[in-house]
């Protein structure tokens, strides 16, 4: 599941965002920004 979130293939729920941000010791906003960047990258670009 984490891999699909990293690649932007899976939507990021609030609950998962909070838990993952805590585990990574980053803010939820930073996690959401990175996730949005992954979701908006051109097709075929590496994650």
URJO-V53306 format. One record per residue. N is the residue number from 1. PHI is phi in whole degrees, -180 to 180 (none if undefined). Layout:
N:PHI  N:PHI
//
This chain:
1:none  2:-62  3:-61  4:-69  5:-69  6:-60  7:-81  8:78  9:-85  10:-121  11:-65  12:-107  13:-74  14:-62  15:-61  16:-66  17:-60  18:-65  19:-66  20:-69  21:-62  22:-63  23:-63  24:-91  25:59  26:-132  27:-78  28:-62  29:-61  30:-65  31:-63  32:-64  33:-63  34:-65  35:-65  36:-64  37:-62  38:-65  39:-69  40:-100  41:-70  42:-64  43:-58  44:89  45:-78  46:-65  47:-75
//
